[in-house]
Amino acid sequence: MRTASADVLVIGSGIAGLTFALKAAAHASVHVVTKKERAASSTNYAQGGIAAVMSRDDSLDLHVRDTLVAGAGLCHLRAVESLVREGPARVRDLIDWGVRFTASGGDLSLGREGGHSRRRIVHAGDLTGREIEGALIQAVSEHPRISLSEDLHAVDLLRDADDRSGTVRCSGALLLEHRTGSLIEFRAGLVMLATGGPGQAYRHTTNPDIATGDGIAMAYRAGATLANLEFVQFHPTALYPASERAFLISEAVRGEGAVLRRKDGADLMAGVHRHGSLAPRDVVARTIDLELKQSGDDYVLLDLGAISRSDIERRFPGILAECADRGIDIRTEPIPVVPAAHYNCGGVVTDEAGRTSIPGLFAAGEVACTGVHGANRLASNSLLEAVVYSHRAAAYVDEELTRAAATAGQAIMDSTAEIALSAMPPNDSKDAGSLRNELRDLMWEQAGIVRSVERLGAAAARLVGLRGQALEVFHRRMDTETIELRNLVEVSTLIVTCARMRHESRGLHFNIDYPYRDNERFLRDTVVSDGNA
């Protein structure tokens, strides 16, 4: 097994990982690893934009209020205030790194999305994520203190035990090199998890195929504290039919006036919520889910009739092109849409500096639970959270590296990593692909938009068997497919565990057996760790 090292190891190459790398490089050498191509991340698929107070008719207080309302009582106020207060400066950072946001008359063009009381979505047409990812990749590739390696898949985190204090620190990661199948023990004084979310746990998702919850699973196995994994956001409007990675119809389309309708043309959201089609995503997704179950239809319609043809062409060229490829002219006909798994509001618990419960391990982006999103993420706050908390974490690089240098530790190898090191020869008796498909169907049907005690219990029981099968496959053949399967089963089990612990309905978690909020018992985070999940 080869060894490698750097001051800082960043796992993941989305907006959180790349932003942190650029900031941390002012203090130390940084190595970024990504399991596929450098631009393959959920950031690259983000259409809507990044929410920030950038206009005179908006205010920090309004953005805070909108975020708290969407979060259904579980947002951490200090975290939200930090997010909103620092947002404009972080948008300017992106501009300085070369991101070309859409402007009009010298000012940034601002869109509006569900749950926002003002126009505050900074965007680059409807391809914001691609623009941000491209600019950050370019900035990272030109930085003399940052290295970036593709096709390296993190298997498990490495930890060291301080012989004097007994303190356990994260000291790197075990990496698998795809092309050669060889393992690398990569040592670092600080590890940043920026691995995204677990969208691929569900049959229909807007996430890329790499969104397999790797960082959440690795952190859990290493003993980190996690929270709020039951709060899975289903984007209400994915293009029907939803393919392996559903194509997202941005909420910004509704922000410009599009209306959700039943197939008979009736306004779907009329009488459901005061904001109509711009209601928070959890409300819209559940309404669509109920409509499809009651009507037997396969989809509902998104009517763009209120938006001029020229505005559609200017504002939504990516959606226009994708729909045209599927035979739909959105300038003259409605778009068939269905919900799809989109974002997980929970993850690895961090403080306001991005530090997890394990010294030396930081987290940012969708993998993290900063307390910003609560029970439901406000639209376009995710990219903002990634840049704000990556910036905050970078301020502690020097301090963390000093602590790491003072720790005379003895390496600890997790049992799963030890098994990986002695992996048995390939055995085709188990099919990782079929197990992954079974898992995704199970989660969609039993732990999806609308849940029940019975469905969650059935999911938990089946996940026990799937976990055993996934580990058996992983032990016999360690490759990307089996690593991802192991992590997906791990995170799915945690989602179901958290959902079973919350005996109420709040935000993105709706249980028909507990249809109301219970502020007396459940106005709190759902916290799990390897010791109590």
N, C-alpha and C positions, 0 to 999 in steps of 0.2 A: 504494500500500500504506500502510495506517495504521500508526502507531506507538503504543505504550503502555508504561507502566513501573510498577514497584513495587519496594520494597526486596527483597521475597521473592516468588517465583513458585512456587506449588504446583500440580503437574499431577496431578489425581486427587482424588476426593472420597470415598474409603473411609475406614476407621478410621485408617489411617496418615496420609493427607493431612490429615484434619480434626484429628486429635490434634496433629500438628506445627503446623498453622496456629494453633490455640489457644495453644500454648506459645510459638511464635515471635512472636506478636502482642505479647508483653510487651516485645519488643526492637525491633520494626520494623513497617512497613506490610506487609500480606500480601494477595496476590491469589490466590485459588484458581480454577482453570479445570477444567471437566469436559466431556467431549465429548457427554454426554447429560444427562438430568435429574440433579440433584444427589444423589439417593438411589439412582441406578443404579450399584451396585458389588457386588463379590463379598461384601463385608461384610454387605450387606443379606440375603443368602441363607444366612448361617452359622447353623446350627441349634444345634449342640452347646453351645458356650460358649467360655470363656476359662480356661485352666489357670493356677492359682496356689495356693500353699500358704496355706490360710486356716483350717485346723483343727488342733486340738491333737494329733491322732494322725498328723499328716503332718509332714514336715520338708523343709528346703531340700535336704539331701543326697539324700533319696529322689527328689525331682523331678529333680535333676541326674542321678542314676543312671538313671532311667527315660528321660530324654531322650538320654543317651549310648548306652544299649542300643538304642533305636530307630534312632539315627543310624548304626549299623553301622560305627563306627570313624572316621568323618569329621567329627564335630562338633568345633568349636573350643572347648576347655574353658573358656577365659576368657569367651567370648561366652555360653556356656550358663550359667555361674555368674552373670554380670551379669543375664541374663534372669530367672533364678529368684529371685535376691536382691531385685531391684527390682519383681518382679511384684505382690506385695500392695499396694504403694504406688500402682502404676498402676491397679489395680482400684479403689482408693479414689478416684483421680482421676475415673474414669468415673462413680462414684456421685455425686461432687460436681458433675459436669456434668449430672446428672439421669437417669442410666441406672438403671432399676428392676429390679434382679436379684431372682429368686425367693428368698424367705426363709421360714424355718419357725421359729417360736418365738423370733423376734428374731435368729436367726443365718442366714447365707446358706445356702441349700440347695445342696449340692454333689453333682454327678453323677460317674460314673466312666466312662472310655472306654478303648479298647484301648491296651495298653502302660503304663497307669498302675497303680501298686501301691496307690494310695489314692484316695479320693474327693476330687477337687480341681477339678472343672469348675464354675465359677461360671456360672450360666445365667439366662435369662429364659424359663422354659418351654422350648419348642423353637423359639422365635423370637428367639433372642439377638441375632443380627445386625441384625434389623429394629429392635429396641429400642435397640441401641447407635447405629446409624446415625441414627435419629430424634432421639435426644438430642443427638448431636454436631452435626447440622445445625442444630438449634434454637440451640445455644450459639454456633455460628459466625455464624448470621444476626443474633444480638443483639450481636455484638462490634463496637465502633466502629472497630477498626483492621483488620478483615478484610472483603474484598470477595469475592463468589463469582459467577462467570459460567458459565452453562450453554451448551451447544451450541457450544463452542470446542474444536476438535480439534487437538492438537499434531502438526505435520508433521515437524519436525526441531529439534534443539537448535542454538542460536547460540553461537558461540565468538569470543573476542577474543584476539589475540596481543599480548603485552607487547613494545613496541618495544625496550625495554632488555634484558630477560632472555630473551626468546623464549618465555616461559611462555604456554601456552594455557589460558584460563579459559572455563568455561561462562558465558555472559552473557545467557541468555534462551532464548526459543523462538519459532519461526515457527508461528503459529496460523492455522487456517482457521475462519472464521465460517460455520456451516452455512447459516443463512437467506439470507445474501447472496452466499456464495461468495467473499467477499473475504478477503485475507490480512492478518494483523496481525504486525508485528515487535514482540514483547513483550520489553523489556529488564528485567533484574533482577540484583541483586548476588549473589543466591543462588537456585538452582533446586532444588526438591525433587521428585524423581520418586516418585510414589505411585500408579502406573498399574495395579497388579495384575499378573496372570499371563497366560499364553497358552493357557488352557484350550480356546479355540475352534479350536485347531489340530487337535483330535480330533473324530471323528464324534459320539461321545457324551461329554458333559461336564456337570458340575453347575454350571458357571460361566455367568454371564449373557452375552448376545451381544456385550457390549463388551470381553470379556476376550481381546483380540487381541495381547497382548504388545507394545504400542506403546512403552512405556518401555524395555524390553530392546532392541528394534530400534533406537530412536533413540540410545541410549547406545552401542551397538555401532558404529553409523555414525559417531558422534562420536569413537570411539577409546577408549572405556572398557574396562576389564578385566572379563570375565564369567567365571563358573565354574559347574560342576556342573549344566548344563542337561539332562543325560541322566536325572536323577532326577525323573521325573514320577510323582506319586502318583495312583493310580487309586482312588477311593473304592469299596469293595467293594459297597456297597448303595445303588444308585440304583433307583428304582421302575421296574419293567418294565411296558409297553414304554417305553424311554427316548425322550423327545421331543427337540425341538431343544435345549432346556435341560432335561436330566434332573432330575427331582425327587429330592432327596437324602433318604434315610432315615437319620437321624442315628445315629452310632455309640453315642450315649447310649442308644438302644433296647436294644442288646446289653449295655450297661453295667448296665441294670436287669434283665437276665436273659433276653432273647430269644436264641434259638438258630438258627443257620443249619442248614438241612436239605436233603438231596437231595429230589427230587420224590417218592421212595418213602418219605420220612419219616425216613431214617437221618441221624444227626448228621454233618454234612459235615466238621466240624473235629476230630472224635474221632480221636485218634492222630496228628494233624498237628502240634499245638502244645500245650504245657502249659496255655496260657490258653484253649484251645478257641476259641469264637466271639469272644473278646476278644483274640485274637492281634493283633500289629501288622498294619497295613493291607496292607503289601506281601505278607505271607504269605497273608492272607485273599483278596486279589484274585487272586493266582496260583492258589490252590486252586480258587476259583470258575471261573476261566478254564479250568483243566485239566478240571474236571468237565463244563463245557459242551461242550468239544471232544470229550471221551471219550463222553459220553452222547448228544450231539446235541440236548440240551434247549436251550431258549431262555433259561431262567432257573433260579435255585434259590429256595428258600423261606426266609423269615425268620419263625420261629414265636414269637409273643408270648404263648404259653400260660402261661408262668411269671409273667406280670405281671397283676395284678388289673385288672378293668375300670375301677375307680375310679382306679387309678394311671395307666392309659393316658390316661384323660380329663383328669386333672390335669396330667400331665407332658408329654404329646405332643398337644396340641389341634390344632396345625398339621398334623401328619402324619395324625391321625385325620380331619380335614376333607378334606385332599387325596385321601387314599385313598377316602373315602366318595364323593367326586365321580367317582371312577373305578370305583365299584361294589364296593369292597372294605371290609368292616367288620373292621378290625384287632383288634377286641375278641373276635372269634369265628373269624377265619380268618387264615392266614398271608399275608405280603406277598411277591409275586414280585419278585425283585431281580436286578440285573446290575451289574458294575463300570462306572464312568465316570470320565474324566479329571477331576481335582479340584484339584490343587495342584502347582506346580513348586518343588522345593527349591532350585534354582539361580537365578541371576540376576546382577545387576550387583554386583560385589564391593564391599563397604564395610568400613570399619574400625568400631571400637566406637562411633564418634560419627556413623555414617551417611555419612561422606565416601567418595566414589568416587575412582577414580584420576585424575579430571579435576577440578582445582581449581574451586570454585564449584558443583559438582554433587553433590547428596546423593541418597540413595535410601532408602526404607523400605517395609516391607510385602512382599508377594509378589514385587515387581519386584527386590528386593534379595537378595543372598547375604551374610548376616552371619556365617555359619559355625555358626549355631545348629542347623540341621536336619540337617546332614550328608547321609547317603545316604537318609534317610527321616524325615519329620516326625512327631513324636509328636503325637497327636490334641490339638487345641485349643491347641497352642503358637503357632499362627499369629497369632491375634488378640493374644496376649500379646506376641509379638515386635514386632508393629506399634506397640503403644502404648509399649513399653519403648524401642525404638530411635528412635521419633519424639521422645520426651522427651529422650533423650540428644543427638540432633542439634540440638534447639532451644537447647541450652546453648552452642552454638558460633556462633549467628547473629551476635552482635556482632563476634566475631573475624573471621568470613568477610566481613562487609560492610566492615570496615576494610581488609582485604586487597583487596577489589574496588575500593574507592575509590582505593587507591594504585596501581592498574594503569592506566597510560596505554596503552590497547590499540587495535588496529586490527581492525575486524570481519572475521571469516572466515565466509563462507557455504558450507556444505557443497554439493557438486555436486548432490546430490539436491534440495536446497532451491532451488538456482538453476534446475534444470529445472522445479520446481513453479511458480516465479515466471513462467516463460514457457510454462506449460502450453498445449498445443494445444487446439483446439476439440473438443467431444465427438465420439467415433467409436464407433458401435455394433457394429463388426466383432468386438469381443472382449466376452465376458460375464464380468464380475468374479465374479458369483454362482456360475456353473458352475465357474470356476477354484477358488473357495474350497471348493466341495463336493468337487472332485477332490482337493484338498490334504488335507482332513479325512479322507477315505476312505483316502488313501495313508498318512497318519500312523497311523491306527487299525490298519490291516492290517500295515504294515511296521515301525513303530516304536512299538508299543503295549506291552501288559503283558509279553509274552514276545517276545524279539527273537532274531535270528540274524545271522551275518555276511552271509549272502546277502540277507536281507530289508533290512538296513540299507544294503547296497550298492545294491540296487534303488531304495530311497528316495532315496539321495543322487543317483543318476543322473537320476531323474525330477525332483527338485527343481531341478536346473540348468535344465531346460526351463521349469518352472513359474515360476522366478524371472524369466527373460527375458520370459515372457508377462505376469507381474504388473507388471513395470516398464513394459512397453509400454502396458498399460492405464492405469497411473498417469500416465505422461507425456501421454497423450491426454486424460484426464479426471480431474482431481484433485477427489475428493469423499471422503466418509467411507468408502464402500464400497471404493474403490481404495486409499486410505491404509491401511485395515485389511488388505486383501489383501497389499499390499507388506510390511507388518510381520509378518503371519502366515507368509509364505514365508520371510522373513529368520530368524525365530525357529525355525521348523521345521528349517531348514537347520542352525542352531546346535545344536538338540537332537540331530539325527542325527550331526553332526560330533563332539559330545562322546561320544555312545554308541559311535561307531566307535573312538574313542581309548581307551576303557576295555575292555581284554581280560580281563574277569572278570565275575562276578555279585556284586553287593553292593547291599543295600537295595532300592530301587525299580528298579534296573537289573538285569534278568535276561536273559542271553544263553545260549541252549542250546549254543552252541559253546564257551563259557567258563563252565561251570556253577558254578565254585567261586571263592571269594575268593582273591586273590593279594596278601597283605599286603606281600610283598617289593617288588613293583613298583607297586601301585596304592593303597597306603594314603595317598592324597593327593587334593587337589582336582583336577578337570579344568579347567584354566585356558585361556581363549581370548580373543583380542582381534582387532581388525581386521588385525593384522599376521601372525597365525598360524593363523586358522581357515580 
